[in-house]
């Protein structure tokens, strides 16, 4: 059995994030795009600050740039009407999220920046760190 920590489950070279089955209840845009999720355990926020690839439910792929082109984020706003099927945080800092409507997104790791982060209940924080790695923080429960 794969180890589980604060809702994270190890899956090969990745961590399965505890978002599966959760609907996106909010999408915020500032210098990033942030998806908000509600769960019985509390709220999660997935914040993406760097460029990412988004494939719509119809199969159209675009590169979205939250920092430099917030008006171009329109295609990803359709995700507020769906839920997560699977979200994987890879050891190299990459993030892959598949949605119930068939759309998906991928954020690459970065050598210089923190391209994305997840925060949630139990003081869970998962960050894609500069240099292409992951940092995980969480509160131990007994």
Biotite code that builds the C-alpha atoms (Angstrom):
import biotite.structure as struc

atoms = struc.array([
    struc.Atom([0.000, 0.000, 0.000], chain_id="A", res_id=1, res_name="UNK", atom_name="CA", element="C"),
    struc.Atom([1.280, 3.502, -0.837], chain_id="A", res_id=2, res_name="UNK", atom_name="CA", element="C"),
    struc.Atom([2.015, 5.809, 2.109], chain_id="A", res_id=3, res_name="UNK", atom_name="CA", element="C"),
    struc.Atom([-0.605, 8.471, 2.826], chain_id="A", res_id=4, res_name="UNK", atom_name="CA", element="C"),
    struc.Atom([0.148, 11.811, 4.505], chain_id="A", res_id=5, res_name="UNK", atom_name="CA", element="C"),
    struc.Atom([-2.409, 14.594, 5.153], chain_id="A", res_id=6, res_name="UNK", atom_name="CA", element="C"),
    struc.Atom([-4.582, 13.214, 2.363], chain_id="A", res_id=7, res_name="UNK", atom_name="CA", element="C"),
    struc.Atom([-1.610, 12.842, -0.001], chain_id="A", res_id=8, res_name="UNK", atom_name="CA", element="C"),
    struc.Atom([-0.958, 9.386, -1.417], chain_id="A", res_id=9, res_name="UNK", atom_name="CA", element="C"),
    struc.Atom([2.319, 8.376, -3.043], chain_id="A", res_id=10, res_name="UNK", atom_name="CA", element="C"),
    struc.Atom([1.827, 7.200, -6.667], chain_id="A", res_id=11, res_name="UNK", atom_name="CA", element="C"),
    struc.Atom([5.131, 6.277, -8.337], chain_id="A", res_id=12, res_name="UNK", atom_name="CA", element="C"),
    struc.Atom([7.092, 9.480, -8.962], chain_id="A", res_id=13, res_name="UNK", atom_name="CA", element="C"),
    struc.Atom([4.197, 11.684, -7.826], chain_id="A", res_id=14, res_name="UNK", atom_name="CA", element="C"),
    struc.Atom([1.858, 12.488, -4.969], chain_id="A", res_id=15, res_name="UNK", atom_name="CA", element="C"),
    struc.Atom([-1.875, 12.106, -5.570], chain_id="A", res_id=16, res_name="UNK", atom_name="CA", element="C"),
    struc.Atom([-3.355, 15.339, -4.196], chain_id="A", res_id=17, res_name="UNK", atom_name="CA", element="C"),
    struc.Atom([-6.561, 15.101, -2.098], chain_id="A", res_id=18, res_name="UNK", atom_name="CA", element="C"),
    struc.Atom([-8.748, 16.853, -4.689], chain_id="A", res_id=19, res_name="UNK", atom_name="CA", element="C"),
    struc.Atom([-10.366, 13.888, -6.485], chain_id="A", res_id=20, res_name="UNK", atom_name="CA", element="C"),
    struc.Atom([-14.139, 14.208, -6.535], chain_id="A", res_id=21, res_name="UNK", atom_name="CA", element="C"),
    struc.Atom([-14.117, 17.801, -5.293], chain_id="A", res_id=22, res_name="UNK", atom_name="CA", element="C"),
    struc.Atom([-15.986, 20.389, -7.369], chain_id="A", res_id=23, res_name="UNK", atom_name="CA", element="C"),
    struc.Atom([-14.360, 23.700, -8.158], chain_id="A", res_id=24, res_name="UNK", atom_name="CA", element="C"),
    struc.Atom([-16.489, 26.221, -6.304], chain_id="A", res_id=25, res_name="UNK", atom_name="CA", element="C"),
    struc.Atom([-14.485, 29.332, -7.108], chain_id="A", res_id=26, res_name="UNK", atom_name="CA", element="C"),
    struc.Atom([-11.993, 30.616, -9.655], chain_id="A", res_id=27, res_name="UNK", atom_name="CA", element="C"),
    struc.Atom([-10.058, 33.792, -8.800], chain_id="A", res_id=28, res_name="UNK", atom_name="CA", element="C"),
    struc.Atom([-7.757, 35.773, -11.074], chain_id="A", res_id=29, res_name="UNK", atom_name="CA", element="C"),
    struc.Atom([-5.101, 38.268, -9.951], chain_id="A", res_id=30, res_name="UNK", atom_name="CA", element="C"),
    struc.Atom([-1.450, 37.760, -10.898], chain_id="A", res_id=31, res_name="UNK", atom_name="CA", element="C"),
    struc.Atom([-2.330, 34.072, -10.857], chain_id="A", res_id=32, res_name="UNK", atom_name="CA", element="C"),
    struc.Atom([-5.360, 31.850, -11.241], chain_id="A", res_id=33, res_name="UNK", atom_name="CA", element="C"),
    struc.Atom([-6.647, 30.183, -8.069], chain_id="A", res_id=34, res_name="UNK", atom_name="CA", element="C"),
    struc.Atom([-9.177, 27.367, -7.946], chain_id="A", res_id=35, res_name="UNK", atom_name="CA", element="C"),
    struc.Atom([-11.139, 26.998, -4.702], chain_id="A", res_id=36, res_name="UNK", atom_name="CA", element="C"),
    struc.Atom([-12.494, 23.649, -3.510], chain_id="A", res_id=37, res_name="UNK", atom_name="CA", element="C"),
    struc.Atom([-14.725, 22.776, -0.563], chain_id="A", res_id=38, res_name="UNK", atom_name="CA", element="C"),
    struc.Atom([-14.496, 19.404, 1.137], chain_id="A", res_id=39, res_name="UNK", atom_name="CA", element="C"),
    struc.Atom([-15.952, 17.957, 4.338], chain_id="A", res_id=40, res_name="UNK", atom_name="CA", element="C"),
    struc.Atom([-12.516, 18.511, 5.940], chain_id="A", res_id=41, res_name="UNK", atom_name="CA", element="C"),
    struc.Atom([-12.220, 22.168, 4.885], chain_id="A", res_id=42, res_name="UNK", atom_name="CA", element="C"),
    struc.Atom([-11.219, 24.325, 1.934], chain_id="A", res_id=43, res_name="UNK", atom_name="CA", element="C"),
    struc.Atom([-8.398, 23.859, -0.571], chain_id="A", res_id=44, res_name="UNK", atom_name="CA", element="C"),
    struc.Atom([-6.843, 26.496, -2.830], chain_id="A", res_id=45, res_name="UNK", atom_name="CA", element="C"),
    struc.Atom([-4.800, 25.567, -5.906], chain_id="A", res_id=46, res_name="UNK", atom_name="CA", element="C"),
    struc.Atom([-2.866, 28.643, -7.088], chain_id="A", res_id=47, res_name="UNK", atom_name="CA", element="C"),
    struc.Atom([-1.075, 28.700, -10.469], chain_id="A", res_id=48, res_name="UNK", atom_name="CA", element="C"),
    struc.Atom([1.257, 31.639, -11.063], chain_id="A", res_id=49, res_name="UNK", atom_name="CA", element="C"),
    struc.Atom([3.250, 30.561, -14.117], chain_id="A", res_id=50, res_name="UNK", atom_name="CA", element="C"),
    struc.Atom([2.303, 29.639, -17.690], chain_id="A", res_id=51, res_name="UNK", atom_name="CA", element="C"),
    struc.Atom([0.440, 26.347, -18.052], chain_id="A", res_id=52, res_name="UNK", atom_name="CA", element="C"),
    struc.Atom([-1.080, 24.173, -20.749], chain_id="A", res_id=53, res_name="UNK", atom_name="CA", element="C"),
    struc.Atom([-4.851, 23.752, -20.711], chain_id="A", res_id=54, res_name="UNK", atom_name="CA", element="C"),
    struc.Atom([-6.750, 21.278, -22.879], chain_id="A", res_id=55, res_name="UNK", atom_name="CA", element="C"),
    struc.Atom([-10.480, 22.002, -23.065], chain_id="A", res_id=56, res_name="UNK", atom_name="CA", element="C"),
    struc.Atom([-13.190, 19.338, -22.936], chain_id="A", res_id=57, res_name="UNK", atom_name="CA", element="C"),
    struc.Atom([-13.353, 19.669, -26.740], chain_id="A", res_id=58, res_name="UNK", atom_name="CA", element="C"),
    struc.Atom([-9.615, 18.872, -27.043], chain_id="A", res_id=59, res_name="UNK", atom_name="CA", element="C"),
    struc.Atom([-8.373, 22.385, -27.858], chain_id="A", res_id=60, res_name="UNK", atom_name="CA", element="C"),
    struc.Atom([-4.961, 23.010, -26.265], chain_id="A", res_id=61, res_name="UNK", atom_name="CA", element="C"),
    struc.Atom([-3.800, 26.500, -25.317], chain_id="A", res_id=62, res_name="UNK", atom_name="CA", element="C"),
    struc.Atom([-0.989, 27.927, -23.218], chain_id="A", res_id=63, res_name="UNK", atom_name="CA", element="C"),
    struc.Atom([-2.371, 30.262, -20.566], chain_id="A", res_id=64, res_name="UNK", atom_name="CA", element="C"),
    struc.Atom([-0.280, 33.009, -18.990], chain_id="A", res_id=65, res_name="UNK", atom_name="CA", element="C"),
    struc.Atom([-1.752, 34.258, -15.686], chain_id="A", res_id=66, res_name="UNK", atom_name="CA", element="C"),
    struc.Atom([1.029, 36.789, -14.992], chain_id="A", res_id=67, res_name="UNK", atom_name="CA", element="C"),
    struc.Atom([1.127, 38.461, -18.404], chain_id="A", res_id=68, res_name="UNK", atom_name="CA", element="C"),
    struc.Atom([-2.258, 37.803, -20.038], chain_id="A", res_id=69, res_name="UNK", atom_name="CA", element="C"),
    struc.Atom([-5.102, 37.570, -17.508], chain_id="A", res_id=70, res_name="UNK", atom_name="CA", element="C"),
    struc.Atom([-7.711, 38.197, -20.200], chain_id="A", res_id=71, res_name="UNK", atom_name="CA", element="C"),
    struc.Atom([-6.501, 35.058, -21.987], chain_id="A", res_id=72, res_name="UNK", atom_name="CA", element="C"),
    struc.Atom([-7.518, 32.874, -19.037], chain_id="A", res_id=73, res_name="UNK", atom_name="CA", element="C"),
    struc.Atom([-11.095, 32.613, -20.310], chain_id="A", res_id=74, res_name="UNK", atom_name="CA", element="C"),
    struc.Atom([-10.882, 28.950, -21.407], chain_id="A", res_id=75, res_name="UNK", atom_name="CA", element="C"),
    struc.Atom([-9.927, 27.697, -17.946], chain_id="A", res_id=76, res_name="UNK", atom_name="CA", element="C"),
    struc.Atom([-12.919, 29.433, -16.322], chain_id="A", res_id=77, res_name="UNK", atom_name="CA", element="C"),
    struc.Atom([-15.150, 26.637, -17.665], chain_id="A", res_id=78, res_name="UNK", atom_name="CA", element="C"),
    struc.Atom([-13.579, 24.415, -14.982], chain_id="A", res_id=79, res_name="UNK", atom_name="CA", element="C"),
    struc.Atom([-15.717, 26.114, -12.341], chain_id="A", res_id=80, res_name="UNK", atom_name="CA", element="C"),
    struc.Atom([-18.569, 23.924, -13.577], chain_id="A", res_id=81, res_name="UNK", atom_name="CA", element="C"),
    struc.Atom([-16.780, 20.604, -13.055], chain_id="A", res_id=82, res_name="UNK", atom_name="CA", element="C"),
    struc.Atom([-14.870, 18.548, -10.492], chain_id="A", res_id=83, res_name="UNK", atom_name="CA", element="C"),
    struc.Atom([-11.427, 16.977, -10.272], chain_id="A", res_id=84, res_name="UNK", atom_name="CA", element="C"),
    struc.Atom([-10.919, 13.382, -11.375], chain_id="A", res_id=85, res_name="UNK", atom_name="CA", element="C"),
    struc.Atom([-7.211, 13.254, -10.456], chain_id="A", res_id=86, res_name="UNK", atom_name="CA", element="C"),
    struc.Atom([-4.504, 15.718, -9.431], chain_id="A", res_id=87, res_name="UNK", atom_name="CA", element="C"),
    struc.Atom([-0.860, 14.633, -9.408], chain_id="A", res_id=88, res_name="UNK", atom_name="CA", element="C"),
    struc.Atom([2.138, 16.561, -8.081], chain_id="A", res_id=89, res_name="UNK", atom_name="CA", element="C"),
    struc.Atom([5.298, 15.077, -9.582], chain_id="A", res_id=90, res_name="UNK", atom_name="CA", element="C"),
    struc.Atom([8.699, 14.989, -7.897], chain_id="A", res_id=91, res_name="UNK", atom_name="CA", element="C"),
    struc.Atom([10.078, 17.273, -10.649], chain_id="A", res_id=92, res_name="UNK", atom_name="CA", element="C"),
    struc.Atom([7.595, 20.018, -9.645], chain_id="A", res_id=93, res_name="UNK", atom_name="CA", element="C"),
    struc.Atom([5.110, 19.351, -12.424], chain_id="A", res_id=94, res_name="UNK", atom_name="CA", element="C"),
    struc.Atom([1.349, 19.378, -11.756], chain_id="A", res_id=95, res_name="UNK", atom_name="CA", element="C"),
    struc.Atom([-1.237, 17.467, -13.808], chain_id="A", res_id=96, res_name="UNK", atom_name="CA", element="C"),
    struc.Atom([-4.968, 17.840, -13.141], chain_id="A", res_id=97, res_name="UNK", atom_name="CA", element="C"),
    struc.Atom([-7.762, 15.985, -14.964], chain_id="A", res_id=98, res_name="UNK", atom_name="CA", element="C"),
    struc.Atom([-11.356, 17.224, -14.708], chain_id="A", res_id=99, res_name="UNK", atom_name="CA", element="C"),
    struc.Atom([-14.675, 15.346, -14.971], chain_id="A", res_id=100, res_name="UNK", atom_name="CA", element="C"),
    struc.Atom([-15.672, 17.229, -18.133], chain_id="A", res_id=101, res_name="UNK", atom_name="CA", element="C"),
    struc.Atom([-12.588, 15.851, -19.958], chain_id="A", res_id=102, res_name="UNK", atom_name="CA", element="C"),
    struc.Atom([-10.488, 19.006, -19.710], chain_id="A", res_id=103, res_name="UNK", atom_name="CA", element="C"),
    struc.Atom([-7.039, 18.935, -18.135], chain_id="A", res_id=104, res_name="UNK", atom_name="CA", element="C"),
    struc.Atom([-4.123, 21.162, -17.278], chain_id="A", res_id=105, res_name="UNK", atom_name="CA", element="C"),
    struc.Atom([-0.388, 20.741, -16.833], chain_id="A", res_id=106, res_name="UNK", atom_name="CA", element="C"),
    struc.Atom([1.967, 23.137, -15.069], chain_id="A", res_id=107, res_name="UNK", atom_name="CA", element="C"),
    struc.Atom([5.669, 22.463, -15.562], chain_id="A", res_id=108, res_name="UNK", atom_name="CA", element="C"),
    struc.Atom([8.208, 22.803, -12.774], chain_id="A", res_id=109, res_name="UNK", atom_name="CA", element="C"),
    struc.Atom([10.490, 25.850, -12.891], chain_id="A", res_id=110, res_name="UNK", atom_name="CA", element="C"),
    struc.Atom([14.197, 26.464, -12.368], chain_id="A", res_id=111, res_name="UNK", atom_name="CA", element="C"),
    struc.Atom([13.610, 29.976, -11.003], chain_id="A", res_id=112, res_name="UNK", atom_name="CA", element="C"),
    struc.Atom([10.094, 30.303, -9.593], chain_id="A", res_id=113, res_name="UNK", atom_name="CA", element="C"),
    struc.Atom([7.318, 28.599, -7.654], chain_id="A", res_id=114, res_name="UNK", atom_name="CA", element="C"),
    struc.Atom([4.851, 27.945, -10.490], chain_id="A", res_id=115, res_name="UNK", atom_name="CA", element="C"),
    struc.Atom([2.032, 26.513, -8.357], chain_id="A", res_id=116, res_name="UNK", atom_name="CA", element="C"),
    struc.Atom([0.988, 25.662, -4.813], chain_id="A", res_id=117, res_name="UNK", atom_name="CA", element="C"),
    struc.Atom([-1.820, 23.849, -3.011], chain_id="A", res_id=118, res_name="UNK", atom_name="CA", element="C"),
    struc.Atom([-2.995, 24.778, 0.487], chain_id="A", res_id=119, res_name="UNK", atom_name="CA", element="C"),
    struc.Atom([-5.646, 23.019, 2.500], chain_id="A", res_id=120, res_name="UNK", atom_name="CA", element="C"),
    struc.Atom([-6.894, 21.586, 5.782], chain_id="A", res_id=121, res_name="UNK", atom_name="CA", element="C"),
    struc.Atom([-4.471, 20.259, 8.422], chain_id="A", res_id=122, res_name="UNK", atom_name="CA", element="C"),
    struc.Atom([-2.059, 23.038, 7.409], chain_id="A", res_id=123, res_name="UNK", atom_name="CA", element="C"),
    struc.Atom([-1.365, 21.190, 4.171], chain_id="A", res_id=124, res_name="UNK", atom_name="CA", element="C"),
    struc.Atom([0.895, 23.065, 1.765], chain_id="A", res_id=125, res_name="UNK", atom_name="CA", element="C"),
    struc.Atom([2.401, 21.559, -1.392], chain_id="A", res_id=126, res_name="UNK", atom_name="CA", element="C"),
    struc.Atom([4.709, 23.852, -3.369], chain_id="A", res_id=127, res_name="UNK", atom_name="CA", element="C"),
    struc.Atom([6.509, 23.373, -6.654], chain_id="A", res_id=128, res_name="UNK", atom_name="CA", element="C"),
    struc.Atom([9.859, 24.893, -5.703], chain_id="A", res_id=129, res_name="UNK", atom_name="CA", element="C"),
    struc.Atom([12.531, 26.603, -7.824], chain_id="A", res_id=130, res_name="UNK", atom_name="CA", element="C"),
    struc.Atom([14.816, 24.010, -9.339], chain_id="A", res_id=131, res_name="UNK", atom_name="CA", element="C"),
    struc.Atom([11.979, 21.645, -10.189], chain_id="A", res_id=132, res_name="UNK", atom_name="CA", element="C"),
    struc.Atom([11.145, 19.879, -6.933], chain_id="A", res_id=133, res_name="UNK", atom_name="CA", element="C"),
    struc.Atom([8.309, 19.626, -4.406], chain_id="A", res_id=134, res_name="UNK", atom_name="CA", element="C"),
    struc.Atom([8.062, 20.818, -0.827], chain_id="A", res_id=135, res_name="UNK", atom_name="CA", element="C"),
    struc.Atom([5.368, 19.353, 1.436], chain_id="A", res_id=136, res_name="UNK", atom_name="CA", element="C"),
    struc.Atom([4.130, 20.649, 4.794], chain_id="A", res_id=137, res_name="UNK", atom_name="CA", element="C"),
    struc.Atom([1.276, 19.302, 6.877], chain_id="A", res_id=138, res_name="UNK", atom_name="CA", element="C"),
    struc.Atom([0.097, 18.937, 10.429], chain_id="A", res_id=139, res_name="UNK", atom_name="CA", element="C"),
    struc.Atom([0.535, 15.507, 11.978], chain_id="A", res_id=140, res_name="UNK", atom_name="CA", element="C"),
    struc.Atom([-2.699, 14.010, 13.300], chain_id="A", res_id=141, res_name="UNK", atom_name="CA", element="C"),
    struc.Atom([-2.901, 11.409, 16.005], chain_id="A", res_id=142, res_name="UNK", atom_name="CA", element="C"),
])
